[in-house]
Amino acid sequence: MPAPKEIIIPADVPKASQDLFLKNYNAATANTGRLMLFAGDQKVEHLNDDYFGQGIPTDAAHPHHLFQIASQAKIGVFATQFGLMCRYASSFSNIPFLIKINGKSNLLPQHMDDPCSTAWYTVDQISRYSNNNPLNILGFGYTVYLGSRYERKMLQEAAKMVHDAHAIGRIAVLWMYPKGQAISDEHNAHTIAGAAGIANCLGADFVKIKLPLINGNYQEELLHEIVSAAGNTGVLCEGGPKADATIFLGTIYRQIHNFGIRGSATGRNIYQNNLAQSIAMANAIYGITIEQKGLAQIFQEFKNKSRENS
């Protein structure tokens, strides 16, 4: 298993907040330097497409499902919007949250206008809330669509989010997605590497990226350029659409062991299952990302849980 990365306290974390930053960083990564991010932000990004329809269990139809998973499974952080957290979190105080402060739906076609996703809240607004509530907010997240004609606004807000999160001792995660009419291939590895490098320039602790593809096929060896460009910002690969569980878990294992990826960011491959199977998948991903388990052990444990819950 890759050795834990040395924790780098960014220079914009004030001395008075450094202990809290270390506490939150270690809580999110379980002292490994790797992050298992359970993605629940698609309630905005994909509307109801991921939660209701053919092949999707009825468990997923209600937002409560996401919180049940995040509460009962092993995760690093649960990434979701502040308002959704407020609706349910009083019943799930044990969940480690990462708050996405921006978001947009997928209703506006790209040919009509470039994507623009601006902040709904400021870090300061949410931190004032968290100071008076026991909920466990470990960090903040923001999506930037590089290449959009609105990227200037998003980059400004992302920079402010990272700086403000560090100022209060929280981690900062950026979703860096090349997207817009100027982008001919959002899965081009060279472009993705540039996006990862910008996340490093913005000071992010982790960056979530698109998978590098050639002619629609995943090319994992191209991750080398992306990881190098990200510097000491940890790279998380998107999970993508639901896939065969064995193939998906093997992909995460190789990303971490062979290519220097510093964690995982998974949504649909977890929550597009019934509750028991969702928990089993999340625990398997956590076992790979955090617990130093071998792939054979992960497959056997997942197979046993799936058999129990079938």
N, C-alpha and C positions, 0 to 999 in steps of 0.2 A: 504493500500500500504506500502511496506517496507520503513522505514525511510531512507533518504539519508545517505550514508556512509561518515564518516569523511574522508576528503581528506588527504592522506598521501603523503607528499613530499619526494620522495626517497632521501637518503643521498648523492647519486651521482649527484643530481641536484645542480650545483653551486649556491651560494647565488645570484649572478648576474642574474641567469636564473630562479629563483624561481617564480617571478611574472609572467613571460611568461608561465612557466609550468602550474601554476594555471589558467591562462587565457585560455590556450589550453585545459586543462583537463575539465574545466567548460563549455567551448564551445562544446566539444565533448559529454558531459554528461548532458548538460542543467542544471547544478548545482544539479544533483540528485545522482551522483556517479554511475549511470547506463549507459551503452553504447548501443546504437542501431547502429549496424554495418551493412551497406549494402554492401554485398560482390560482387565485380566485378572481382575478380582475377581469376575466372574460365575460362576466355578467354585463359589463358595459361594452367591451370591445367586440363581442360576437353576438350580443343580444341574447335571444333564447335558442339560437341554433345549436349550442353545445349541450343543452339541458333537456330538450324535448324533441322526440322524433324517432324514426325507425332505428332500432338497435341500441337505443339509449334507455337504460332501466328507469322505471318510474321514480326511484329514489332521487334521481338527479333533478327532477322537475321543480323541487322546492329549494330555495337558498339555504334552508336549515341543514341540508345534506352536507354542504361545504363546511359548516361549522362543526357538525358531528365528526367529520373526518379529521379536521384540524385539532379537535379536542381529544380524540381517542387514538389517533395514530402518532407515530414518531415523525416529527418534522423539525426543520430549523426555524422557518418563519412561514406564516400564512399571509400572502400578499393580497390585499383587498382594499376597496375604497372605504374612506372614513365613515360615510353615511351607512353603508352596509354593516360595518363593524358596530356602529351605534345601535342598529336595529336588533342585533342578536347577541352582542358580546356580553351583556349582563348575565346571560345564562352560561357563558363559556369563558370564565375569567382566567383559565389556565392557558389559553392560546397565546403563543408569541406572535405578535402582529408586525407586519411591515405595511405601512399605509401608502397606497398609490395616491398621489395628490392630483393627478390629471387622468384624462381618459376621453375617448370618443367612441361613437358607434361606427358600424360599418355600412351605414345606409347610403352615404354620399359616395357615388362611384368616382373613382380616381380620374376618369376622363372629364368629369365636370369641374373638379378642383383638386388641388393638392391637399394631402392630409394636414390637419392642424389640431393639436391636442394641447390645450393650455390648462393651467392650474385651476382647480376648483377651490382649493384652500391654500393657505400658507402653512409652513411648518410651525410658525409662531402660534397661529390659531389652534392647531391641534395640540401643541405642547402645553398651552394654557389649559386645555381640557384634560390632558393626561396628568397634569400636576394635581388635579383634584379628584382623580379617579384611579382605581387600582389596576386598570387594564395594562397589559404588558406590551407596550409599543417599543420595539427594539430598533426600528429604523423607518426610513421613508424611501419611496420609489417614484420614478418619473420616466415617461416614454418620450423619446425624441425621434422624429421622422427626418432623418438626414436626407438632403436633396429636395425636400419640399420647399416651395418658395416661402414658407412660413418658418423655416428652420431657425432663423435669427431669434424670433420670439421664444421658441422652445429651448434653444440653447441658453438664452438669458435666464429663463425660469429654472432650467436644470442646474445651471451653475449656482443660482441662489439657493435652490433646494439642498444641494450637496453642502454648501457652506453653512446654511442654517441648521441642517441636521447635525453636522459635526460640532457646531457651536454648543449644542445641548447634549452632546455625548451619544448621538445615535448614528447608526450606520446608514450609508447611502447606496442605493442600487439604481442603476440606469438601464432602461430598455433602449437599446440603440439600433433602430431599424431603418436602413436605407429605403425610402419609399417616396414616390412622387412621379410626376410626368418626366422629370429629368433622369430618372433611374430606369435603365433598360433591363437590369437584372438585379433584383434585391437579394438574391442568393449568391452573387459573385463573391468569391472568397477575398479578393483584393479589396473590394469595396467594404466588405464586412470588417476586414482588418483595419481599414481606415476609421470605421465607426467605433471599433474597440479602442483604438488609439485616442479618439476624441474623448471617450469616457474617462480614460486615464488623464487627459488634459483637464477635464472638468473636476477631477479629484475623487471620482467614484471609488467605493470600496469593492464593488462587484458590478459587472456589466452583463446583461442578458443579450444574446445575439441570435440572429437567424442562422440556420445550418447552411454550410457551403454546399451548393449543388452544381453539377454540370449536366446539362440536358435533363434536368429533373432528378438526377441520381445523387444521393448523398456521397460526398467525397471526404472522408474523415481525415485523410492525410493533409488536407488543406487547412486543418485547424492549427498547424504549426505556425503559419504566418500570423494568424489571428491572435494566438496566445502571446507571441513575441511582441506584436504591436500594442497589446494591452498593458505591457510592462508589469508593474506590481498591482494592477487592478485585476481581481479574480474574474475569470470568464465563466459564465453559465450558458449552456446551450438550451435553446428552446426545446420543449418536448414534442410539439407538433401534434397532428391528429392521432387518434387512438390507433395503436399498432399491436401486433402480436406481442404478448407480454415477454416471452423469452427473448425475442429479437430486441425489444426495447430495453430491457434490463442489461443485455449484453452490450448494447451501444453505449449506455451510460458508463458501464464498467471500463470499456476501452477508452472512452473520452478522458476519464480521470486517470487511468493507469498509464496510458500510452501517449497522451497528447497534452497533458498539463492543464486540463480543464479543472476548475476549482469548485465544482459542485454541479447541481442540477436544478432545473426550473421546470416543473411539470404540473399541468392542469388536467387536460382531458384524459390522459392515460391513467390518472388516479380517479377522478370523480365520475367518469362515464362508466361506472360499475355500481352494483349494489353496495350498501354500506360496508359489509364485511369484506368484500373483495377490494373495495377502495382502500380500506385500512391495510389489508394485506399488501397491496401494491405500494402504498406510501411507505410501509415498514421495510419493504424490499429495497426501495430506492434509498431510504435512509441507511440501511445496512451496507449498501455499496458506497454511498457518499461519505458516511460518518464512521461507521462501526468497524471498518477494516475487514469485513467478511469476504471470503472468496466467492467466486461466481457459482461454484458447485453447491456451496452451502445455501446461497441465496435462492438458487433454483429449487433446491429440495424443500426449503422452508416455505417458499411461495406455493409450490405444488401441493404440499401438505395442507396449507391453509385453504387453498382453492378447493381441494377435495372435501375438506370439512364443511365448506360453505356452499357447495354445489347442491 
